[in-house]
Amino acid sequence: MRVALVSFFPLSDAPARAITGKLEAGSVSRGNVVALISGFEDPSSAHLAIYDYVAVAISPSGFIGGKVPDSVRNFLRQAGGVSGKKGCAIVLRRGLSSGKTCRNLMRILEAEGMRLDYFDIVRDADHALHVGTKIG
């Protein structure tokens, strides 16, 4: 299965980059072909329509609040072709708002037409490897 792992982690965040690598490795271990896509690049070059599965991973923007950055919705709208795709929502555990951020991310993905079959809040890199096996 062709999987797009869309990461909205800041490039300066080393632990988040390690978690992204573990998510990718876990999905590849199931036989998936994973393309790691940065959510901060130009969305028109992403072309999510060619993928069978879209996983969106974000980090909570604040300690409390649960707000999902507007760049997530804008990226999905401009990348095109996510309506009807299977996907999942992945949130890093940071602060007190991880659960609320996950719910809000799921609402955004479903509003864009995606069919979610999995969601999780990632605690650390070891947990990310386990979560990666559920992607796809």
Helices and strands as residue ranges (DSSP letters): E 2-8, H 14-28, E 33-38, G 43-45, G 48-50, E 53-58, H 70-79, E 86-92, H 98-111, E 115-122, H 125-132
